Amino acid sequence: MVFKRIISPVDFSNSSLSAFQAAVEMARRDSVELLVLHVVEGPPIISEWFPAEGLAKAVVQIEESAHQAVETLWQDRSLPI
């Protein structure tokens, strides 16, 4: 079967990193596009006792950390961003 692209979901667990490495090898071997998927869970419903601005800052920090982790994953394997 010929692939045009490979999607590799990553949650940074050992098993997902192993699967990502296999996806990198397949993409290089077959000269296909490699897409990495990392999902950041949305904020929970906010109640009156939890300040919304505190949650917003936490979500931004989580998103920035995830973005940096994915970029590092790419760079560690010398892949174009």
N, C-alpha and C positions, 0 to 999 in steps of 0.2 A: 504494500500500500504506500502510495506517495503522499506525503504531507506537504502543505504549503506553509503551515505555521504550527507551532507547539505552544500550548498554554501551560504554564507550570505554577500551580498555586503554592505559596510559601507562607508558613506560619512560624518559621525559624526553629521548628522542632528538628531533631536529628533525622527523622524519616523524611520530612519535607526537603531538607537540605540534600539528602542523598538522591531524592527524586529530581531535584533541581539540577544536580550535577549530571545525572543521566540525561536530562533534557538538554543541557548545554552540549554534551557530547553528541547527541542525536542531531541537534540543530547545526552544529559545525560539520558533522559528517555529511549531512544531506543538504547543506546550504539553504536552510529554511529560517523563517522568522521565528524568534523566540519571544514570547510575551510572559511576563511575570505578574501574577495576581496576588496581592496581599490586601485583605479586607480589614478595615478598622471599624469596629462595632460602633454604632451611633450612640449618642447619649441616652440615658434612660429618661422616662417622664419625670419632670422636676416637680417636687412638692414645695409647699410654702417654706419648709424648714431648711431647704438646701439652696444656697445662693446661686443663681443662674450664672453670674459672672465667673464664679470659681469653677464651675463645670466647664464653661466655655474655654477657659485657660487650660484646663486639664486635657480637653479634647484636642486643642491645638498642639499641645506638647506631645500627646500620643501620636498624632498624625505626623508631626515633624520627626519624631523618633523612628517611626515606621518608614518614612521616606528615606531617611539617612541610612537605615539598615538595608533597604533594598538597593540603594546606590552602592553601598559598600559591597554587597553581594555581587553586583555586576562588576565592580572594579577589581575585586579579588580574583575574578576569572577572566580579566582582561577583555570584557565585552564592551562594545560601543553603547553609549547611553542614548 
